[in-house]
Amino acid sequence: MNTVKKLHQNKQNKDFIKSARIIGEVMGHLDQYIGDHFFEYRVRRLIVNGVFDLEGVPKAMRYYSIKIR
């Protein structure tokens, strides 16, 4: 969630951001290896819980975008 907030602050508008961009950004700043499947699962759970809004089809991370509600 912090990564999405940071990207929204840098863009000036709170538009949808590709989920692959967010997952890549998070993975790039980690010291340990955690697979992208876990991060995509986590993003999808946050969508279901109502934290993120969804645009697109969530069949793979490159097909949908998210933003904070």
C-alpha positions in Angstrom: 0.0 0.0 0.0 2.9 2.4 0.7 4.3 1.8 -2.8 0.9 2.7 -4.4 0.7 5.8 -2.2 4.2 6.9 -3.2 3.5 6.4 -6.9 0.3 8.4 -6.6 2.2 11.3 -5.0 4.7 11.3 -7.8 2.1 11.3 -10.6 0.1 14.3 -9.3 -3.2 12.6 -10.3 -4.6 9.5 -8.7 -5.1 7.5 -11.9 -5.0 3.7 -12.2 -1.5 2.1 -12.1 -0.7 -1.2 -13.7 -0.4 -3.9 -11.1 2.7 -5.3 -12.8 4.4 -1.9 -12.2 3.5 -1.9 -8.5 4.6 -5.5 -8.0 7.9 -4.9 -9.8 8.5 -1.8 -7.7 8.0 -3.7 -4.5 10.2 -6.6 -5.6 12.9 -4.2 -6.6 13.3 -2.8 -3.1 13.4 -6.1 -1.2 16.5 -7.6 0.2 15.1 -11.1 0.1 13.4 -13.0 -2.7 9.7 -13.4 -2.5 8.0 -14.5 -5.7 5.6 -12.3 -7.7 2.8 -14.8 -7.2 2.6 -13.9 -3.5 2.5 -10.2 -4.3 -0.2 -10.7 -6.9 -2.2 -12.7 -4.5 -1.9 -10.0 -1.9 -3.0 -7.3 -4.3 -6.0 -9.3 -5.3 -7.0 -9.8 -1.6 -6.7 -6.1 -1.1 -9.1 -5.6 -4.0 -11.6 -8.0 -2.5 -11.3 -6.3 0.9 -12.1 -3.0 -0.7 -8.7 -1.3 -0.2 -8.0 -0.9 -4.0 -10.2 -0.2 -7.0 -9.8 -2.4 -10.0 -9.8 -1.5 -13.7 -9.5 -4.4 -16.2 -9.7 -8.1 -16.0 -7.7 -9.7 -13.2 -6.6 -12.9 -15.0 -2.9 -11.8 -15.0 -1.1 -8.9 -13.5 -0.5 -7.2 -16.8 -4.3 -7.1 -17.6 -5.5 -4.9 -14.7 -4.7 -1.7 -13.0 -5.4 -0.5 -9.4 -5.7 2.6 -7.4 -6.4 3.3 -3.7 -10.1 4.0 -2.9 
